[in-house]
Every structure is written in structure tokens, then in C-alpha cells.
Amino acid sequence: MKVFLFSLCMFSICAKKVLAQDMELSLLTFNTMCEFCHKNDADKFIKRKAKIKEIIKDSDADIISLQEVIRSSQVEYFIDSDKYYTFYYQNSLISYPDAVLAIKKKEFIVLDKGHYWLGEDTTEFNFGWKWAMPRILLWMKVRHNQTKKEFTILGSHFDNRLENLKGASELVSKIAAESTNIIFLADTNSTYEMDSYKELKKNLKDLAKDFEGGREYCYLKKGKKFPSCRVDHIMTNITEVETLEYQVILDKVNERFPSDHRPIMAKIKITD
């Protein structure tokens, strides 16, 4: 009987250790610049797309958030469907991958997923709080296969009109206030001094590691220096989290960046 109790006790201790183990995740967010958004022939999509795909592949990220993808065929081109489960809005008539989420199949299982339209009525297609391109917030509830931890991943591309920035940031902040284990990866069109960024910071921690960097680290139209020029953010409301590495990817093709945004990658450690 004593042997049995000792064995049971040891099993319980081991089980707790397994459940309490640290978890490291790699995260990537990348606004790929839409197929029709170039202003220079040197930046045509056909000249950029292979480098975009290469950056995504080489990142080997566990969680990916993309923005400004135009077609479902581009999602399939950029992301290895054997390796990743991808999610973006589509119905029987259209697909709308302006925001895309992808997770490694071997790392996660999808428990639930859905979306909010960014406007007064988040349940119905609309053009924002102030008339603009339709924008969407994706969410995926997932379970990490090894640790059994559950997360909700949010991905989006905010419109840059101030009314829409206000509404979108308030929605994400509200979700983060009411839910636990949120990871948010997005092009927020918000630099750190803007009200929309400050709203996000009320309930989310920015996982960036600031460093000295010039204009090449920046989104083309937002400031002259990192970190003040950041509009692409990786954030969380997880309390016990550490940023191990934070990288602004500066890969070029034919001496030009493949997008007007720089891909952002973070490696984080989550402890229990």
C-alpha cells in the first residue's frame, strides 16, 4: 500500500511538472503590401512574392499573422498547408484574406474560431465606424499540444482613419480585459504616441524590445526611427511572459524591401 501511495504521489508531482513547464513560441506578423499597392514598377507583386514566401518559410514561426493578402491563392502560395492550419474570412461567394492567421499543426489544435467586422455592428459586414475599406478582426482559440495551455490568438489590419482606429483598438482592448491568454498580432496603423496604441496598452503588454534603428526598420510612411515608427505590433495579456528575441526582418530582393512594412518576429517564453 505504501509503495502504491508513493508511486501515486510521484505520478502527481510529475504530472504537475509537465503541466507547469515553460513554453517557448515564435510569432510573426507581416503586412505583405497588397498586389495592387505598389507605386513603382520595381515593387510589382511578381517581383516581391517569392521573397515574401521565403521570409515566412525561413521564420518557421509557430503563429503567423499576415495582412494585405488579396487572394486565397496567395495564402496558399505564401503558407505551407502541410505545415500550417490557416484561417481567414471566406463564404460561398468571396474570400477576404486581408487578415490571415496561421498556426503550426504539430504545435496546436484549433478549439474554435471566428471574426468581428470592425464597425458599429461587429457581426455584419460593414465599412467601419467611418466609411473606409472593410476591416476584420480574426480570432482563434487553440490548445498547445505539449503543455495543454489554451490561448486566443487575434489578428487584424486596422484602418488608418482615426474613428476606425479608435473603434478597433477599443474592441481589442475590451476583449483583452474580459479574456485571458490573448496573443494579438496585427498591423494597427498606430505608433506608440497615438491614442489607439495607448488604448491597446491598457490591457495588453507590448512584447517589443526597443533598440536603436534608423528608417530602414520603419514602415515607409511612419517616422524616421525605431521604435517610434512601429505600427505592426505583437502584444499579449499573459502575465508570466518574457520576450527572448525581437527582430525586425530587413531582407531585400533586388535591393528593395518586399513590402512597405517590415516583418516583425518575436520569440517568447511563457511560464506557469
N, C-alpha and C positions, 0 to 999 in steps of 0.2 A: 504493500500500500504506500509506504514512504517513497519507494522508487517511482511509483506511478505519479504521486503528487509532485515529486521533484522534477520529473520529466514534463509534467503539465505546466509547472511553473516556468521551466526553461523555455518551453514552447511559447508561452505567453510573452516572456521577455523578448525572445527572438522576433516574434510577430510584431511587437511594439517597435522594435528597432527597424524592421523592414518598413513599417508604416511611417516612421519618423525620419527616414533617410532623406538627405539633401537631394535636390533635383536641379540639374542644370539644363537650361533651354537656350536655344539660339533663335533670334527673332529678326525678321527682315521686313522693312516697309519700303516701297519703291513706287513713286509716281513715274510711269514709263513714258510720259508725254504722248498724247494721242496721235493716231496715224495721220491726222489732218492738221496738227497743231504747229508744224514747223514753219518757219519764216524764211528759211534758207535752203536751197536745193541740197546743200551738203548734209542737211539734217532730215532728209526724206526717210520715211519709216523703213524702207527696204535696205537702207544703208546702216540702220541702227539695230534692227530687230535681232540679229544674231548675237550682238554684244549684250543686249538685254537678257536674252536667254542664257548666255554664258554666265553673266553675273548671278542670276537666280540659281543656276545649277551649281556654280562654284561656292555659293554661300552655304549650301547644304543646310539651310535653316529648318528648324523644327516647325516653325509657324511663319507663314508668309502673308503679307497684306500688299496687294497691288492696287493702283489707281490709274485711271485714264486708259484702261484697255477697252477697245471698241467692239470687238467681235469675239464670239465664243471660240472661233477657230484660232484666235490669237492666244486665248487662255490655254488651249490645247498645245499650241506651239511653245509657249513660254514654260509651262509646268509639266513635268513628267507625271502622267496619270498613273503609272505603275507604282510610283513612289509616294504620291500625294493624293489626298482627297481634296477636291476643290469645290468651292461654294460661291455662287453669285446669283443674282436675281434672273430668273427666266420663267416664262409661262408658255402656253401653247402657241403664242403669237410672236413673242420677242424674247431676246436675251439682253441684259443690261449689265455688263461686267465693268462699269466704271469703278466699282469696288469689287475686289475678289479676295477671298480668304482661302488659304491652303494649309493643310496640316499633314505631317508625315503619318502614313498609315501604320507604320510599325510602332509609333510612339503613342498614338491616341485612338480612341474610339469616339464617334460622334453620338452624343446623347439626345441632342435637339438642336434646332437651328431656325432662324427666321430673320426678319428685317423690319426696319422702320423707314418710312419715307420721311425725309426731313422737310417738314412743313407743319401747318396748323393741325392737319389730320394725318397722323403718322401711319394710319392703317391703309390709306388710299393714295394712289399715285397723284402727285401734285408738283407744283413748280416753286415750292419754298414759301417762306414767310413773306418774302419779297420776290417778285417774278424773276426767275432765273432758270438755268438748266436744272432738271430734276436731280436731286441728290438722295442717296440712300445710306443707311447705317445697317450693316450686316452683323449678326451675332451667331455664334456657335457655342453651345455648351458641350464640353468634351471631358473625357476622363483619361488621365495619363495611365498607360497600361502597366507600367512598372510600380509606381507609387500609389496608384488608385486615387490620386488627388483629382478633384474636379475644378474646371475653370470655365469662365465665359470669355470668349475672345470676341472683341469688337473691331470692325474695320470700316473705314469710311473715307470719303473725299468731300470735305466741306466746300460749299460755295463761298466766294470771297466777298459777297455783299454783307455789310455789317449786320443787317437784320437777320440774315440767314446764319451768319457766324454766331450771333447771339442765341438764336433758337437751337442750333445744332449743339453748341457747347453746353447749354443748359440741359438738354436732353441727356447727353452722355454723362454729365456730372450727376444728374438725378439717378440714372441707372447705377452709377458707381456708389452713390450714397446708400442705395437700397439693396445692393447685392455685394457679395463677397467674391474674392478671387477673380477680379476683372483684369484682363490684359487688353489694352487699347493701342492699336497701331494704325496711323492714318496720316493723310495729308490734311492738316487742319486749316491751312491758309492763315495761320496765327503765329506771329512772332511773340516772344516772351513778354513784351511790354503791352500787348493788346488785351482788352477786356475778355475776349473769348478764351485766350490762353489762361488768364487768371481764373476764369470760371472753371475750367478743367482742373486746375491745380487745387481747387477747393477740396476735391475728393479723390484725386489721382496724383501719384508721385511720378515725376518725370525721371525716366531711367537713364537720361543722357549723362555722359561725363564730359563736361565742358573742357575745351582746350583751345589754345591759340591757333587760329586758322584764318586764312585770307578768303578772298572772294571765290576761289575755286571750290571751296567747301560749301558754298551757299547756293540756294535756289536763285536762279538767274536774276530775278527782279526784287529780291528781298534782302536789302542790306549789303554790307561790304565785308562782314567778318563773322565767323562762327565764334560764339554761339548766338549772337543777336539776330542772325539771319535765319534761324531754324524755323521752318513751318511744318516739317514732317517730324512726327513725334511717336515715341514708344513710351507708354505710361501704364501704371498699374495701381490698384488699391491694396495689393498684397502687402502685409506689414513686414514680414520677415523675408526680404528680398535684397540681394546685393548685385550690383552691376559689375561683372568681371571684366567686360571688354565692351567698348563702344566705338564703332567705326563708321566714318563717312567714306563710302567707296568712291574712288576717283578714277576708275577705269575709263579709258577712252577708246574710240575707234577712229582711225584716220585723223588723229589729233583733235577729235571733238568728243564731247560728252554724249552719251546715247540718249540723254534726256535733259530737260531744263531743271530737273530735280536730281539730287544726288541720292542714291540708295543709302539707307541707314540700317546698320546691323548692330544688334546688342546681344551679348551673351550674359545670362543672368543665373544666379543661384538662389533657389527658394528653399528655405528651411522651415521645419515644423516648430 
